[in-house]
Amino acid sequence: MKRRSFLKTAAAAGAAALLPAGAVGMVSSGCVRKTGKAVDWDFDEIIDRSGTWSIKYRRAEGGKLAMWIADMDFRTDPVVHEALQQRLDRDVMGYTYGPDEFFDAIVGWEKQQHGFDVPREWVEYAPGVIASLCQVYLAFTEPGDKIIVQTPVYDPFFRYAERLGRTPVENPLVWKDGHYAMDFEGLDRLYDKRVKALVLCNPHNPVGIIWPKETLSKLARWCADHEVLVISDEIHADLALYGKRHTPFCSLDETAARIGIQLCSPTKAFNFPGITGTAYAVIPDAVKRQHFHETLENAKLREASIPTMVATIAAYTHEPVWLEAVKRYIEGNVACVENFFSSHDVGIRPIRPEASFLVWLDCRQKGLPQDELVSLFNETAGVVINNGAGYGTGGEGFVRLNVGCPRSIVEEALDRIARACEK
């Protein structure tokens, strides 16, 4: 079977279509198009992003495929687009306060999507997940304090800790029984009294795991026993795949609620990461919440923009039909990748993500030095990926592939990677 025919067959087998009740629709390789009164969507559409100041495509010139930064190549949920358009049509962009609707939308979403009953007073506006992470570093740690990161992990966790004069300490994940796990013995070994915080990536980027409740509870107990603050980045929570459920850290029990700060955002799931400053924090502990509030206030970072509020309210107060459809489409793209590499022995093994549209590729069998491995993808294949080594210890021999794009792009990328490996 030819490569391209194989890919189309694999995608169709791996994807599931989702049609809302009463809708007239069309299913194609996991893509859903609603017709009739609803707005159309087509995840197979190739969207020209030239002239949009795209960071993603700035690194993919000369015919390369941009499959690195966590930014999907689909149109934003039409519900969000329509809400923004209606607000722009009002023609007034004056100073704006954070309305109750913004916080009510967040409370309702946490309950509906994650089963987390969040009291309104626990929710604080946050000026972006990473910007807020930096403010938490400043508010709850001192220069020289140690912050635990569980590598391989999203590199801003340790990069900004260093920039702010803190000391990131790596506690690498372990590969166990075919999946990643936390190393609690490693936590015991590295702990000393200068350790003040631990950054939890929940779900974990780049390895894609949704942490089991048992693991999160064990982590909460360890951190509580050692008086360590848990900062939980949950930006990929709404993109749980294959029917799996995300567990918000602060929802676990009183212990987790006492020591935890959750940082969340709709930008990844609903595909508007360019609307920066769009996030929120869930902080059950009143003292920590007040301290976070004052830190943002003192830095003049508590003023949400109009697009931030409009987009969040729209995303979180409508039935997530588009979100469910895009997740099914992503699952089809992941199936393409899995089935292709299982049938083409090129020394690459994908690790299935339990959340998000990022696939962690294990390329260690190729035996290449990391710079040559990255060059194989970026230069020889012309597929721009993220260098696994950039995520810290445990990332060597890996790359991260973004499959949040039309299936034809995934197919082309796999063709290119296979040809590059054959050389």
Number of C-alpha atoms within 10 A of each C-alpha: 6 6 15 15 10 15 25 18 14 21 27 19 15 21 22 20 21 21 17 14 6 6 13 13 15 15 14 16 22 26 25 24 22 18 13 9 8 12 12 12 20 17 23 20 15 15 12 8 11 9 6 8 10 12 12 18 18 10 17 18 11 7 8 17 22 26 28 23 17 20 24 22 23 19 16 19 22 17 21 21 16 15 18 18 13 11 14 13 9 8 8 8 11 7 9 11 12 15 10 9 14 19 21 16 19 25 21 18 21 16 13 12 14 16 15 18 13 19 11 14 13 16 19 20 24 27 24 25 23 17 15 22 25 17 20 20 21 17 16 15 19 15 13 15 19 24 25 25 24 27 28 25 27 19 16 14 24 24 13 18 24 16 11 16 16 20 21 23 20 20 24 22 21 17 12 9 7 7 12 17 16 20 14 15 9 14 19 12 9 12 15 11 10 14 21 21 25 23 20 24 25 26 28 26 27 27 25 24 22 23 22 14 14 10 12 20 16 14 20 26 15 15 21 17 10 16 14 22 23 26 21 24 27 24 25 24 26 26 24 22 22 12 8 11 19 25 20 24 28 25 19 16 11 13 16 25 19 19 23 28 28 25 24 25 25 25 25 20 26 26 20 20 18 13 13 16 25 24 25 23 25 28 24 23 17 12 11 18 19 13 14 23 17 15 19 21 12 10 9 9 19 19 17 20 18 17 20 23 23 19 24 24 22 20 25 22 16 13 12 16 13 24 18 20 22 27 26 23 32 30 27 26 32 28 21 26 26 20 18 23 17 13 10 11 11 17 14 22 19 21 20 21 23 24 30 29 30 26 26 22 20 19 20 16 11 13 11 13 11 19 12 13 22 23 16 19 22 22 14 17 21 21 25 27 21 22 22 26 20 17 24 19 16 19 22 20 22 25 26 25 27 24 29 28 23 21 26 16 19 22 22 16 24 21 17 18 20 19 13 16 17 8 7
